[in-house]
């Protein structure tokens, strides 16, 4: 499961058990929810979907430095980690919101619909990127290196 954490909403996406496909799951609107309620919702989703690893998008600045948004995500990760018995991994999420908006435009959604679903699609992109990285890593580890003759 992946999370695109934001101050107004949180996008959530999941993969299938074999980690072959990714789909947007939901967007949690934070309007009237307390921070502790958001933590509880995430914990429930992890339990309900039997999640083994949680991927959190880390919003780095375009130059790769950390800012206030990254600090907020790290605090959220620490608070979740104290409640969840699974590993939580952060990955760079730069430009995922733009990519999600482009996908939704191509699907023909209007601006209101795009705003409503962009966070969960950004989470799907974060999860897809993570799973691709894991697949490349496994490929590299399983490919025997060429020795010079």
Buried (B, 14 or more C-beta within 10 A) or exposed (E): BBBBBBEEBBBBBBBEEEBEEBEBBBBBEBEEBEEEEBBEBBEEBBEEEEBEBBBBBBBBEEEEEEEEBBEBBBEBBEBBEEEBEBEBBBBBBBEBBEBBBEBBEEEEBEEEEBBBBBBBBBBBBBBBBBBEEEEEEEEEEEEEEEEEE
